[in-house]
């Protein structure tokens, strides 16, 4: 369950982190950086969710 929640959080966080700068037209570099931050936040959120479910 832990790995599934982290994977899902990483996927959603990375996508949202990519979509926001892409929407504003900030370019590839900013999309990559903010997507990385979104993925890290997704790992944390997925881990917290898995801890709550266990």
C-alpha positions as CSV (number, residue, x, y, z in Angstrom):
1,X,0.0,0.0,0.0
2,X,2.9,2.3,0.8
3,X,4.4,2.0,-2.6
4,X,1.1,2.4,-4.4
5,X,0.3,5.6,-2.5
6,X,3.8,7.1,-3.2
7,X,3.6,6.1,-6.9
8,X,0.2,7.7,-7.2
9,X,1.3,10.9,-5.4
10,X,4.4,11.2,-7.5
11,X,2.4,10.8,-10.7
12,X,-0.2,13.3,-9.7
13,X,2.3,15.8,-8.2
14,X,4.5,15.6,-11.2
15,X,1.7,16.1,-13.7
16,X,0.2,19.1,-11.8
17,X,3.7,20.5,-11.4
18,X,4.2,20.3,-15.2
19,X,0.7,21.6,-16.1
20,X,0.9,24.8,-14.1
21,X,3.9,26.4,-15.8
22,X,2.8,25.0,-19.1
23,X,-0.5,26.7,-18.8
24,X,1.3,30.0,-18.2
25,X,3.7,29.4,-21.0
26,X,6.9,29.5,-18.8
27,X,8.8,27.0,-21.0
28,X,10.4,23.7,-20.6
29,X,13.0,24.6,-17.9
30,X,10.4,25.9,-15.4
31,X,8.1,23.1,-16.2
32,X,10.8,20.6,-15.4
33,X,11.8,22.3,-12.1
34,X,8.3,22.7,-10.8
35,X,7.4,19.2,-11.9
36,X,10.3,17.9,-9.8
37,X,9.1,19.9,-6.8
38,X,5.6,18.5,-7.4
39,X,6.9,15.0,-7.5
40,X,8.7,15.5,-4.2
41,X,5.5,16.9,-2.6
42,X,3.6,13.9,-4.1
43,X,6.0,11.4,-2.5
44,X,5.5,13.1,0.9
45,X,1.7,13.2,0.5
46,X,1.5,9.6,-0.7
47,X,3.6,8.5,2.2
48,X,1.4,10.4,4.7
49,X,-1.7,8.9,3.2
50,X,-0.3,5.4,3.4
51,X,0.6,6.0,7.1
52,X,-2.9,7.2,7.7
53,X,-4.4,4.2,6.0
54,X,-2.3,1.6,7.9
